[in-house]
Amino acid sequence: MKRIAIVEDEAAIRENYKDVLQNQGYSVQGYANRAEAMQAFNTRLPDLAIIDIGLEHEIDGGFTLCQALRAMSGTLPIIFLTARDSDFDTVCGLRLGADDYLSKDVSFPHLLARLAALFRRSELADNSNQSESLMERGHLSIDANRIQVCWKNVPLELTVTEFWMVHALAKHPGHVRSRGDLMQEAKIYVDDSTITSHVKRIRKKFLALDAEFDCIDTVYGMGYRWDSHA
């Protein structure tokens, strides 16, 4: 049974989501604030975390919690579920390592579909056999079993969403992958600007390891490609 953590300071909303998810067969733990959640996560991480941004007296407590969770696990799926739906907050959430960002007006079927997609993606990685999971592209190496990317033999800390985007690009070097292709490969359903934010964040992480990294090309009006010279 998949374990989901909900970090939401409004008790009625927290219990409502908890009931819906439990009725779908998930094991759900709810937390009202960042301190409670971190105490539990330090003992055992969930299989997926759903986080609000404002948590009791902490206006941006969810952002801080996301950052801490991502430091604990590079592959744990994290979703922001919040009433704050500005572009600024969305970009901040994704830059801190969240895999998805949803407004609280999202329907329950839509939320459940997002959760199922993230879990399917994890299961596909777990079920990959070793011979199919290893990919080498010049300085780039990808291990799909471990959800691990290395550049020049140095591990790169990517979220699950970022990992599958890099995997999709590197799988066919030189081929242009549209934003729709990347969404499909990463099992997420977001607008084009969110995909753009993910790609920018991926580039930034590669550049932090190698200032001369230039393997992800933007093909304006079409999408992105992994430069085949890499």
WOFEN-V136380 format. One record per residue. N is the residue number from 1. RES is the residue in one small letter. PHI is phi as a letter, one per 30 degrees, with the letter a starting at -180 (NA if undefined). PSI is psi in degrees with one decimal (none if undefined). OMEGA is omega as a letter, one per 40 degrees, with the letter a starting at -180 (999 if undefined). Layout:
{{N/RES/PHI/PSI/OMEGA} {N/RES/PHI/PSI/OMEGA}}
//
This chain:
{{1/m/NA/126.5/a} {2/k/d/137.9/a} {3/r/c/122.2/i} {4/i/c/134.1/i} {5/a/c/132.4/i} {6/i/c/121.3/i} {7/v/c/103.1/a} {8/e/b/126.2/a} {9/d/d/-16.7/i} {10/e/d/112.5/a} {11/a/e/-43.0/a} {12/a/d/-42.8/i} {13/i/d/-43.7/a} {14/r/e/-45.8/a} {15/e/d/-32.3/i} {16/n/d/-49.5/i} {17/y/d/-39.0/a} {18/k/d/-45.0/a} {19/d/d/-43.4/a} {20/v/d/-44.7/a} {21/l/d/-38.0/i} {22/q/d/-35.7/i} {23/n/d/-18.5/i} {24/q/c/3.5/i} {25/g/j/7.6/i} {26/y/d/150.6/i} {27/s/c/123.8/a} {28/v/b/131.8/i} {29/q/c/135.6/a} {30/g/c/143.5/i} {31/y/b/140.7/a} {32/a/d/-19.9/a} {33/n/a/174.1/a} {34/r/d/-39.8/a} {35/a/d/-45.0/i} {36/e/d/-44.5/a} {37/a/d/-45.8/a} {38/m/d/-35.7/i} {39/q/d/-42.7/i} {40/a/d/-41.7/a} {41/f/d/-29.4/i} {42/n/d/-21.9/i} {43/t/d/-45.3/a} {44/r/a/130.3/i} {45/l/d/145.7/i} {46/p/d/177.6/i} {47/d/d/-19.4/i} {48/l/a/144.4/i} {49/a/b/133.3/i} {50/i/c/123.0/a} {51/i/b/135.5/i} {52/d/d/161.2/a} {53/i/d/-55.4/i} {54/g/d/121.0/a} {55/l/b/102.7/a} {56/e/h/-120.5/a} {57/h/d/-5.8/a} {58/e/c/107.4/a} {59/i/d/-39.1/a} {60/d/c/31.1/a} {61/g/e/-33.8/i} {62/g/d/-35.9/i} {63/f/d/-44.5/i} {64/t/d/-40.6/i} {65/l/d/-42.4/i} {66/c/e/-44.7/a} {67/q/d/-41.6/i} {68/a/d/-41.4/i} {69/l/d/-41.8/a} {70/r/d/-31.6/i} {71/a/d/-29.0/i} {72/m/d/-30.2/a} {73/s/a/125.9/i} {74/g/d/-10.2/a} {75/t/c/-9.7/a} {76/l/d/123.2/i} {77/p/d/129.6/i} {78/i/b/129.4/i} {79/i/b/129.4/i} {80/f/d/131.0/i} {81/l/b/104.8/a} {82/t/b/159.3/i} {83/a/d/-13.1/a} {84/r/d/103.1/a} {85/d/c/23.9/i} {86/s/d/157.9/i} {87/d/d/-37.5/a} {88/f/d/-47.8/a} {89/d/d/-39.9/i} {90/t/d/-47.7/a} {91/v/d/-41.3/i} {92/c/e/-45.1/a} {93/g/d/-43.4/a} {94/l/d/-37.5/i} {95/r/d/-28.9/i} {96/l/d/-6.4/i} {97/g/j/4.2/i} {98/a/d/149.3/i} {99/d/c/-19.9/a} {100/d/a/159.3/a} {101/y/b/114.1/a} {102/l/b/146.0/i} {103/s/d/151.7/a} {104/k/d/-11.3/i} {105/d/d/4.9/i} {106/v/d/142.9/a} {107/s/d/156.3/i} {108/f/d/-42.8/i} {109/p/e/-39.2/i} {110/h/d/-44.6/i} {111/l/d/-45.7/a} {112/l/d/-36.5/i} {113/a/d/-39.4/i} {114/r/d/-44.4/i} {115/l/d/-46.4/a} {116/a/d/-38.5/i} {117/a/d/-42.3/i} {118/l/d/-40.4/i} {119/f/d/-37.9/i} {120/r/d/-40.3/i} {121/r/d/-42.9/i} {122/s/d/-40.8/a} {123/e/d/-37.9/i} {124/l/d/-40.7/i} {125/a/d/-42.0/a} {126/d/d/-32.7/a} {127/n/d/-6.3/i} {128/s/d/137.2/i} {129/n/d/159.9/a} {130/q/d/-39.3/a} {131/s/d/-30.8/i} {132/e/d/-15.8/a} {133/s/d/-16.0/a} {134/l/c/132.2/a} {135/m/b/134.5/i} {136/e/b/129.2/i} {137/r/b/84.3/a} {138/g/i/-121.9/i} {139/h/d/-10.1/a} {140/l/c/133.0/i} {141/s/b/138.2/a} {142/i/b/129.6/i} {143/d/c/103.2/a} {144/a/d/-26.8/i} {145/n/d/-40.5/a} {146/r/c/-0.9/a} {147/i/h/53.0/a} {148/q/b/132.0/i} {149/v/c/134.2/i} {150/c/b/142.2/i} {151/w/b/119.2/a} {152/k/h/42.5/i} {153/n/i/10.9/i} {154/v/c/124.3/a} {155/p/d/141.4/i} {156/l/c/128.9/a} {157/e/d/101.0/a} {158/l/c/149.5/i} {159/t/d/170.3/i} {160/v/e/-44.3/i} {161/t/d/-46.2/i} {162/e/d/-40.9/i} {163/f/e/-50.2/a} {164/w/d/-25.7/i} {165/m/d/-45.4/i} {166/v/d/-42.2/i} {167/h/e/-44.1/a} {168/a/d/-39.9/a} {169/l/d/-45.3/a} {170/a/d/-20.8/a} {171/k/d/-35.1/i} {172/h/b/79.4/a} {173/p/e/138.5/i} {174/g/i/-16.0/i} {175/h/d/135.2/i} {176/v/d/127.1/i} {177/r/c/121.7/i} {178/s/d/166.3/i} {179/r/d/-33.3/i} {180/g/d/-40.4/i} {181/d/e/-44.7/a} {182/l/d/-37.7/i} {183/m/d/-44.5/a} {184/q/d/-44.3/a} {185/e/d/-37.2/a} {186/a/d/-3.8/i} {187/k/h/42.5/i} {188/i/b/160.5/a} {189/y/b/94.0/a} {190/v/b/176.4/i} {191/d/d/170.2/a} {192/d/d/-36.0/a} {193/s/d/-31.4/i} {194/t/d/-40.3/i} {195/i/d/-42.5/i} {196/t/e/-42.1/i} {197/s/d/-41.5/i} {198/h/d/-44.8/a} {199/v/d/-41.3/i} {200/k/d/-40.4/a} {201/r/d/-37.9/i} {202/i/d/-47.1/i} {203/r/e/-44.3/a} {204/k/e/-37.3/a} {205/k/d/-39.4/i} {206/f/d/-43.1/a} {207/l/d/-28.2/i} {208/a/d/-27.8/i} {209/l/d/-32.1/a} {210/d/b/106.0/a} {211/a/d/-17.3/a} {212/e/c/7.7/a} {213/f/d/129.5/i} {214/d/a/35.8/a} {215/c/d/-11.7/i} {216/i/c/107.8/a} {217/d/c/140.8/i} {218/t/c/122.9/i} {219/v/c/98.6/a} {220/y/e/132.0/a} {221/g/i/-5.9/a} {222/m/b/-46.4/a} {223/g/l/-134.5/a} {224/y/b/159.1/i} {225/r/b/153.3/i} {226/w/d/121.4/a} {227/d/d/122.9/a} {228/s/d/-11.1/i} {229/h/d/-14.2/a} {230/a/d/none/999}}
//
